[in-house]
Amino acid sequence: MCGVSTIITDKIKMRKYTFFIILVIISMSAYTQTAYITNETANTVSVINVLTNSVSTTIPVGTNPSGVSVSADGNKVFVTNTDANTVSVINTATNTVSATINVGLEPRGIALSPDGSKLFVVNNAANTVSVINTLTNTVSATITVGSQPYGVSVSPDGSKAYITNYNAASVSVINTSTNTVSATITVGSGPLGISVSPDGLKVYVSNKNSSTGTVSVINTATNTVSATIISGMAPWGLCISPDGSKVYVANYNANTVSVINTATNTVSNTITVGLNPSGISVCPDGSKVYVVNHNANSVSVINAATNTVSNTITVGSIPYSFGNFISTSLVS
């Protein structure tokens, strides 16, 4: 009886151990996130496993891919192909292009509405924004904005889309329910990157051609610039931490990232990265910031707690990734 009891006890322990292993695997899978890096001259997207900081696969897309927007559920990635005048829709389960959508001339910036039903695509050479119905993958509206529009960000409630107009030194505010421009806000020279704060109260804009390199802070209640922050030479992409306390700015000509304290509107840290940083995104938990080094064919990984580069990942030729390129979904 003693031997039988020991065998039964061992089997129970083995089952518990196996169950524990399964839980660990599920837990690791559930927190796996992915970064999607557009490679302009390679016409591909490098897929980075954020957990391991390694490239897991490479996906062929259209000609000269630039902008990226990842769906909230992580199931789709939308990529603007600037020289093809199209948007590639990537199925993340298979890492293949499931659809190609025709838009305006030279699409650049791209952003999804919070509910994922609309996709806003900025057509740089057409001075327009294409609004795509993501259920049908068709253009439902075309909106005229300012001269040489570039970046786009949508408010957390989905009611407004903000567009940077590079040649007009302005931001167009689109009412997303009517697909009309409700306001135009003057900012610094050569605005490119744009991001709305998590509470929707502020919009941050990088002004590439300002003599010192600046970031305009827009008060969304009044549609006016409430502050101007000196960043670094030729600020390009920017992103906001999930708690809204920091803004990270990629300074293209300085090879740095500026960390802005949003409470004081001052630069609290400057981090050296690779050559000509362009795109930049922060992980959903705020722990890491990924910086795309346009002319280094690499991505710098910043530890947000220490403001230091913890890893450098080699990707494809002339990477760009202008927009939100990290999956916010915590499901593999």
C-alpha positions as CSV (number, residue, x, y, z in Angstrom):
1,M,0.0,0.0,0.0
2,C,2.9,2.3,0.8
3,G,4.3,1.8,-2.7
4,V,0.9,2.4,-4.4
5,S,0.5,5.6,-2.3
6,T,3.9,6.9,-3.4
7,I,3.1,6.3,-7.1
8,I,-0.3,8.1,-6.8
9,T,1.4,11.0,-4.9
10,D,4.1,11.2,-7.6
11,K,1.5,11.3,-10.4
12,I,-0.4,14.1,-8.7
13,K,2.9,16.1,-8.3
14,M,3.7,15.5,-12.0
15,R,0.3,16.7,-13.0
16,K,0.7,19.9,-10.9
17,Y,4.1,20.5,-12.3
18,T,2.9,20.0,-15.9
19,F,-0.1,22.4,-15.2
20,F,2.4,24.9,-13.7
21,I,4.5,24.8,-16.9
22,I,1.5,25.3,-19.1
23,L,0.5,28.3,-17.0
24,V,4.0,29.8,-17.4
25,I,3.9,29.3,-21.2
26,I,0.4,30.8,-21.4
27,S,1.5,33.7,-19.3
28,M,4.6,34.4,-21.4
29,S,2.5,34.2,-24.6
30,A,-0.1,36.6,-23.2
31,Y,2.5,39.3,-22.7
32,T,4.4,38.9,-25.9
33,Q,4.3,42.2,-28.0
34,T,5.5,42.9,-31.4
35,A,7.1,45.9,-33.2
36,Y,6.6,46.4,-37.0
37,I,9.4,48.3,-38.7
38,T,9.0,49.5,-42.3
39,N,12.1,49.3,-44.4
40,E,11.8,51.9,-47.2
41,T,14.3,50.7,-49.8
42,A,13.8,47.0,-49.0
43,N,10.0,47.2,-49.4
44,T,9.5,45.1,-46.4
45,V,8.4,45.1,-42.7
46,S,10.7,43.6,-40.1
47,V,8.7,42.0,-37.2
48,I,10.4,42.3,-33.9
49,N,9.5,40.2,-30.9
50,V,9.6,42.8,-28.1
51,L,10.2,40.1,-25.4
52,T,13.4,38.8,-27.0
53,N,14.4,42.0,-29.0
54,S,15.0,39.9,-32.1
55,V,13.5,39.9,-35.7
56,S,11.2,37.0,-36.0
57,T,10.2,37.4,-39.7
58,T,10.2,39.8,-42.6
59,I,7.1,40.6,-44.6
60,P,7.1,42.0,-48.2
61,V,4.8,45.0,-48.7
62,G,4.5,47.8,-51.3
63,T,7.0,50.2,-52.6
64,N,8.7,52.6,-50.1
65,P,6.8,51.6,-47.0
66,S,6.8,54.4,-44.3
67,G,3.9,54.9,-42.0
68,V,2.6,52.2,-39.5
69,S,-0.6,51.8,-37.4
70,V,-1.3,48.6,-35.3
71,S,-4.9,47.7,-34.4
72,A,-5.8,47.7,-30.7
73,D,-6.4,43.9,-30.7
74,G,-3.1,43.3,-32.5
75,N,-4.7,41.4,-35.3
76,K,-3.9,43.8,-38.1
77,V,-1.1,46.2,-39.1
78,F,-1.7,48.9,-41.6
79,V,1.3,50.2,-43.7
80,T,1.5,53.2,-46.1
81,N,3.4,52.5,-49.3
82,T,4.5,56.0,-50.3
83,D,5.6,55.3,-53.9
84,A,2.8,52.9,-54.6
85,N,0.0,55.1,-53.3
86,T,-1.4,52.2,-51.4
87,V,-1.9,50.8,-47.9
88,S,-1.0,47.2,-47.1
89,V,-3.1,45.4,-44.5
90,I,-1.1,42.7,-42.7
91,N,-2.7,39.8,-41.0
92,T,-0.5,39.3,-37.9
93,A,-1.6,35.7,-37.4
94,T,0.0,34.7,-40.7
95,N,2.3,37.7,-41.2
96,T,1.1,38.1,-44.7
97,V,-0.6,40.9,-46.6
98,S,-4.3,40.2,-46.7
99,A,-5.4,43.3,-48.6
100,T,-4.0,46.3,-50.5
101,I,-6.0,49.6,-50.5
102,N,-5.6,52.4,-53.1
103,V,-5.3,55.9,-51.5
104,G,-4.0,59.3,-52.5
105,L,-0.6,60.4,-53.8
106,E,2.4,59.6,-51.6
107,P,0.7,58.4,-48.3
108,R,2.8,58.9,-45.2
109,G,1.2,59.2,-41.8
110,I,-1.5,56.7,-40.8
111,A,-3.6,56.2,-37.7
112,L,-6.6,54.1,-36.6
113,S,-9.6,55.3,-34.6
114,P,-9.7,53.9,-31.1
115,D,-12.5,51.5,-32.0
116,G,-10.6,50.4,-35.1
117,S,-13.5,51.1,-37.5
118,K,-11.7,54.0,-39.3
119,L,-8.2,54.4,-40.7
120,F,-6.9,57.9,-41.4
121,V,-4.2,58.1,-44.2
122,V,-2.3,61.3,-44.9
123,N,-1.6,61.8,-48.6
124,N,1.5,64.0,-48.7
125,A,1.5,65.0,-52.4
126,A,-2.3,65.4,-52.6
127,N,-2.9,67.6,-49.6
128,T,-5.7,65.2,-48.5
129,V,-6.6,62.6,-45.9
130,S,-8.2,59.3,-47.0
131,V,-10.7,57.8,-44.5
132,I,-10.8,54.0,-44.8
133,N,-13.6,51.8,-43.6
134,T,-11.6,48.9,-42.1
135,L,-14.5,46.4,-42.4
136,T,-14.6,46.8,-46.2
137,N,-11.1,48.1,-46.8
138,T,-12.4,50.9,-48.9
139,V,-12.0,54.7,-48.9
140,S,-15.2,56.2,-47.5
141,A,-14.2,59.8,-47.6
142,T,-11.4,62.1,-48.8
143,I,-10.7,65.3,-46.8
144,T,-8.7,68.3,-48.1
145,V,-6.2,69.6,-45.5
146,G,-3.1,71.9,-45.6
147,S,0.0,71.9,-47.8
148,Q,2.1,68.7,-47.7
149,P,0.4,67.0,-44.8
150,Y,2.5,64.4,-43.0
151,G,1.5,63.1,-39.6
152,V,-1.8,62.1,-38.0
153,S,-3.0,61.3,-34.5
154,V,-6.6,60.5,-33.3
155,S,-8.1,61.7,-30.0
156,P,-8.8,58.9,-27.4
157,D,-12.5,59.4,-27.8
158,G,-12.2,59.1,-31.6
159,S,-14.0,62.5,-32.2
160,K,-11.0,64.3,-33.7
161,A,-8.0,63.6,-36.0
162,Y,-5.1,66.0,-35.9
163,I,-3.0,66.4,-39.1
164,T,0.4,68.1,-39.4
165,N,0.8,70.3,-42.5
166,Y,4.5,70.4,-43.2
167,N,4.6,73.3,-45.7
168,A,1.8,75.3,-44.0
169,A,3.3,75.2,-40.4
170,S,-0.1,74.2,-39.2
171,V,-2.3,71.4,-37.8
172,S,-5.7,70.6,-39.3
173,V,-8.3,69.4,-36.8
174,I,-10.8,67.0,-38.4
175,N,-14.2,66.3,-37.0
176,T,-14.4,62.5,-37.5
177,S,-18.2,62.4,-37.5
178,T,-18.6,64.8,-40.4
179,N,-15.2,64.3,-42.0
180,T,-14.6,68.0,-42.2
181,V,-11.8,70.4,-41.0
182,S,-13.2,72.1,-37.9
183,A,-10.0,74.2,-37.1
184,T,-6.5,75.0,-38.3
185,I,-3.8,75.7,-35.7
186,T,-0.6,77.5,-36.4
187,V,2.5,75.7,-35.0
188,G,6.3,75.8,-35.7
189,S,8.0,75.5,-39.0
190,G,7.9,72.1,-40.7
191,P,5.6,70.1,-38.4
192,L,6.0,66.3,-38.8
193,G,5.3,64.1,-35.8
194,I,2.1,64.4,-33.8
195,S,0.6,62.7,-30.8
196,V,-2.5,63.3,-28.6
197,S,-2.1,62.8,-24.8
198,P,-3.9,59.9,-23.2
199,D,-6.4,62.2,-21.5
200,G,-7.0,64.1,-24.8
201,L,-6.3,67.5,-23.3
202,K,-3.0,68.1,-25.2
203,V,-1.5,67.5,-28.6
204,Y,2.3,67.4,-29.1
205,V,3.8,68.4,-32.5
206,S,7.5,68.2,-33.6
207,N,8.6,71.1,-35.7
208,K,11.5,69.9,-37.9
209,N,12.5,73.2,-39.5
210,S,12.5,75.4,-36.4
211,S,16.0,76.8,-35.9
212,T,16.5,75.0,-32.6
213,G,14.1,72.2,-33.2
214,T,10.9,72.6,-31.2
215,V,7.8,70.8,-29.9
216,S,4.5,72.7,-29.9
217,V,2.0,71.9,-27.1
218,I,-1.6,72.4,-28.2
219,N,-4.5,72.9,-25.8
220,T,-7.3,70.9,-27.3
221,A,-10.0,72.9,-25.5
222,T,-9.0,76.2,-27.2
223,N,-7.1,74.9,-30.2
224,T,-4.2,77.1,-29.4
225,V,-0.5,76.5,-28.7
226,S,0.0,76.8,-24.9
227,A,3.8,76.1,-24.9
228,T,6.8,75.7,-27.2
229,I,9.6,73.4,-26.0
230,I,13.2,73.4,-27.4
231,S,13.9,69.7,-28.3
232,G,16.9,69.0,-30.6
233,M,18.0,69.3,-34.2
234,A,15.3,68.3,-36.7
235,P,12.7,66.6,-34.4
236,W,10.8,63.9,-36.4
237,G,8.6,61.3,-34.8
238,L,7.4,61.6,-31.2
239,C,5.3,59.4,-28.8
240,I,3.8,59.8,-25.3
241,S,4.2,57.4,-22.4
242,P,1.0,55.5,-21.4
243,D,0.6,57.6,-18.2
244,G,1.1,60.9,-20.1
245,S,4.0,62.0,-18.0
246,K,6.7,61.9,-20.7
247,V,7.0,62.7,-24.4
248,Y,9.8,61.0,-26.4
249,V,11.1,63.0,-29.4
250,A,13.4,61.5,-32.1
251,N,15.8,64.3,-33.2
252,Y,16.8,63.3,-36.7
253,N,19.9,65.5,-37.2
254,A,21.1,65.2,-33.6
255,N,21.0,61.3,-33.4
256,T,19.3,61.7,-30.0
257,V,16.0,61.2,-28.2
258,S,14.7,64.0,-26.0
259,V,12.6,63.1,-23.0
260,I,10.1,65.8,-22.2
261,N,8.6,66.1,-18.7
262,T,5.0,67.0,-19.5
263,A,4.3,68.6,-16.1
264,T,7.1,71.2,-16.6
265,N,7.3,71.2,-20.4
266,T,11.1,70.9,-20.2
267,V,13.6,68.3,-21.5
268,S,14.6,66.1,-18.6
269,N,17.0,63.8,-20.4
270,T,18.7,63.4,-23.8
271,I,19.7,59.9,-25.0
272,T,22.1,59.2,-27.8
273,V,20.8,56.6,-30.3
274,G,21.7,55.6,-33.9
275,L,22.1,57.6,-37.1
276,N,19.1,59.8,-38.0
277,P,16.3,58.5,-35.7
278,S,12.9,58.9,-37.3
279,G,10.1,56.7,-36.0
280,I,9.6,56.2,-32.3
281,S,7.1,54.2,-30.2
282,V,6.7,53.2,-26.5
283,C,5.6,49.8,-25.2
284,P,2.1,49.7,-23.6
285,D,3.5,49.3,-20.1
286,G,5.9,52.2,-20.6
287,S,9.0,50.2,-19.8
288,K,10.7,50.4,-23.2
289,V,11.0,52.9,-26.1
290,Y,11.8,51.7,-29.6
291,V,13.7,54.2,-31.9
292,V,14.1,53.6,-35.6
293,N,17.5,54.7,-36.9
294,H,16.8,55.7,-40.5
295,N,20.3,55.6,-41.8
296,A,21.8,53.0,-39.5
297,N,19.4,50.1,-40.5
298,S,18.8,49.5,-36.8
299,V,16.4,50.0,-33.9
300,S,17.6,51.3,-30.5
301,V,15.8,50.0,-27.4
302,I,15.7,52.5,-24.6
303,N,15.1,51.4,-21.0
304,A,12.6,54.0,-19.8
305,A,13.6,53.7,-16.1
306,T,17.3,54.4,-16.7
307,N,17.0,56.5,-20.0
308,T,19.8,54.3,-21.5
309,V,20.0,52.2,-24.6
310,S,19.7,48.6,-23.6
311,N,19.7,46.9,-27.0
312,T,20.3,47.6,-30.7
313,I,18.5,45.5,-33.3
314,T,19.5,45.2,-36.9
315,V,16.6,45.5,-39.4
316,G,16.1,46.1,-43.1
317,S,17.4,48.8,-45.4
318,I,16.5,52.4,-44.5
319,P,13.9,51.7,-41.8
320,Y,11.3,54.4,-41.1
321,S,8.2,53.4,-39.1
322,F,6.5,56.7,-38.8
323,G,3.6,56.2,-36.3
324,N,2.4,53.7,-33.8
325,F,4.4,50.5,-34.7
326,I,4.2,48.5,-31.4
327,S,1.3,46.2,-30.8
328,T,-0.7,47.4,-27.8
329,S,-2.4,44.0,-27.4
330,L,-1.1,41.7,-24.6
331,V,-2.3,38.6,-26.5
332,S,0.2,36.7,-28.7
